[in-house]
Every structure is written in structure tokens, then in C-alpha cells.
């Protein structure tokens, strides 16, 4: 047999004939052939070295990702610091109730005005 699983042929009157290896020698020979293929080590592929333009683009992408990550962490620290304080912040006046959300928004607004 030339195929692993056998051959299917369509005969007269749409009859199907299936030729499957049934001899032990054929099955053993195919098994040994496949075992040899599996034992062979695959060829090692060398990774292409990136050019200077790609390195520069990767550096910029990495830098932007780090900036966003630091920004998120500092915002998280600010939120946690404000929400876990039991005292009102000195120098910040909020109208209405002193809920943590109001304090956070007031601090954020003051910080954004300070940048301008």
C-alpha cells in the first residue's frame, strides 16, 4: 500500500471499494516508517535579526507601554490613598457631602488645574 490509511475507489454503479492494509508486515513496515519520522529532530530555525528601524519602533512601543502602566499605577495609588483616609484633606473644600468619590474628584480637578 502506498498510503497510510488505505485507498477508497468508486467503482461501477457507485459502489465503493476500500483497500486497507491488513497484513501484519504492511502495518509493521508503515509503523516503523512513521516512528523514524517522529524520531528525527526538526530543523532549528534561526530567528531573523531585526533591523535598526524595527528595534527603534519596538523601543518606542515599550516606552509608551511603560508610561501608561506607571500612569495607571499612580492613579490607583491616588484612588486608594483617598478612599482609605478617614480624615478630610486639608486645603480642599468640597461642597455637599464628604464622600470618597467627591474627594477624589476634587483632588483630580485641583491637580489638573495645577498642571496648566
C-alpha positions as a Python dict, from the first residue, in 0.01 Angstrom:
ca = {
    (1, 'X'): (0, 0, 0),
    (2, 'X'): (125, 346, -80),
    (3, 'X'): (-91, 536, 169),
    (4, 'X'): (-113, 519, 546),
    (5, 'X'): (-484, 459, 581),
    (6, 'X'): (-564, 282, 259),
    (7, 'X'): (-736, 373, -64),
    (8, 'X'): (-1102, 430, -146),
    (9, 'X'): (-1213, 379, -504),
    (10, 'X'): (-1553, 436, -660),
    (11, 'X'): (-1646, 153, -891),
    (12, 'X'): (-1932, 81, -1126),
    (13, 'X'): (-2285, 170, -1014),
    (14, 'X'): (-2144, 398, -741),
    (15, 'X'): (-2005, 104, -546),
    (16, 'X'): (-1719, 190, -315),
    (17, 'X'): (-1415, -32, -271),
    (18, 'X'): (-1187, 23, 26),
    (19, 'X'): (-832, -112, 23),
    (20, 'X'): (-692, -109, 376),
    (21, 'X'): (-361, -269, 475),
    (22, 'X'): (-445, -589, 661),
    (23, 'X'): (-118, -782, 652),
    (24, 'X'): (90, -755, 966),
    (25, 'X'): (404, -691, 759),
    (26, 'X'): (245, -389, 586),
    (27, 'X'): (123, -245, 914),
    (28, 'X'): (458, -303, 1086),
    (29, 'X'): (650, -151, 797),
    (30, 'X'): (433, 161, 799),
    (31, 'X'): (460, 184, 1178),
    (32, 'X'): (842, 168, 1161),
    (33, 'X'): (850, 433, 887),
    (34, 'X'): (632, 672, 1088),
    (35, 'X'): (835, 604, 1404),
    (36, 'X'): (1152, 702, 1215),
    (37, 'X'): (989, 1025, 1102),
    (38, 'X'): (885, 1108, 1457),
    (39, 'X'): (1232, 1034, 1598),
    (40, 'X'): (1402, 1269, 1354),
    (41, 'X'): (1484, 1603, 1515),
    (42, 'X'): (1322, 1902, 1350),
    (43, 'X'): (1550, 2154, 1186),
    (44, 'X'): (1631, 2454, 1401),
    (45, 'X'): (1508, 2775, 1253),
    (46, 'X'): (1716, 3080, 1304),
    (47, 'X'): (1523, 3387, 1401),
    (48, 'X'): (1588, 3674, 1166),
    (49, 'X'): (1765, 3963, 1333),
    (50, 'X'): (1553, 4278, 1341),
    (51, 'X'): (1683, 4578, 1154),
    (52, 'X'): (1751, 4915, 1321),
    (53, 'X'): (1413, 5061, 1225),
    (54, 'X'): (1229, 4769, 1389),
    (55, 'X'): (1443, 4797, 1703),
    (56, 'X'): (1365, 5168, 1728),
    (57, 'X'): (990, 5108, 1682),
    (58, 'X'): (995, 4834, 1946),
    (59, 'X'): (1174, 5068, 2186),
    (60, 'X'): (909, 5338, 2134),
    (61, 'X'): (627, 5087, 2185),
    (62, 'X'): (788, 4961, 2502),
    (63, 'X'): (839, 5315, 2633),
    (64, 'X'): (474, 5409, 2567),
    (65, 'X'): (355, 5093, 2740),
    (66, 'X'): (568, 5169, 3045),
    (67, 'X'): (440, 5527, 3064),
    (68, 'X'): (79, 5411, 3053),
    (69, 'X'): (149, 5142, 3313),
    (70, 'X'): (313, 5394, 3551),
    (71, 'X'): (22, 5635, 3496),
    (72, 'X'): (-230, 5363, 3582),
    (73, 'X'): (-40, 5257, 3893),
    (74, 'X'): (-9, 5615, 4021),
    (75, 'X'): (-380, 5675, 3962),
    (76, 'X'): (-458, 5355, 4151),
    (77, 'X'): (-235, 5464, 4438),
    (78, 'X'): (-406, 5805, 4443),
    (79, 'X'): (-751, 5646, 4449),
    (80, 'X'): (-657, 5401, 4723),
    (81, 'X'): (-494, 5677, 4927),
    (82, 'X'): (-801, 5898, 4906),
    (83, 'X'): (-1054, 5624, 4969),
    (84, 'X'): (-872, 5484, 5271),
    (85, 'X'): (-821, 5811, 5455),
    (86, 'X'): (-1066, 5877, 5736),
    (87, 'X'): (-991, 6248, 5765),
    (88, 'X'): (-1081, 6521, 5521),
    (89, 'X'): (-796, 6657, 5313),
    (90, 'X'): (-670, 6991, 5438),
    (91, 'X'): (-689, 7283, 5199),
    (92, 'X'): (-957, 7125, 4982),
    (93, 'X'): (-1312, 7233, 5027),
    (94, 'X'): (-1592, 7035, 4878),
    (95, 'X'): (-1948, 7146, 4872),
    (96, 'X'): (-2202, 6888, 4978),
    (97, 'X'): (-2125, 6559, 5143),
    (98, 'X'): (-1774, 6434, 5210),
    (99, 'X'): (-1794, 6104, 5022),
    (100, 'X'): (-1472, 5949, 4897),
    (101, 'X'): (-1585, 5992, 4538),
    (102, 'X'): (-1636, 6367, 4588),
    (103, 'X'): (-1293, 6399, 4750),
    (104, 'X'): (-1132, 6207, 4463),
    (105, 'X'): (-1296, 6423, 4200),
    (106, 'X'): (-1197, 6740, 4385),
    (107, 'X'): (-834, 6626, 4413),
    (108, 'X'): (-827, 6526, 4048),
    (109, 'X'): (-970, 6861, 3940),
    (110, 'X'): (-722, 7053, 4154),
    (111, 'X'): (-430, 6851, 4020),
    (112, 'X'): (-540, 6906, 3660),
    (113, 'X'): (-566, 7282, 3718),
    (114, 'X'): (-222, 7285, 3876),
    (115, 'X'): (-70, 7141, 3557),
    (116, 'X'): (-199, 7426, 3341),
}
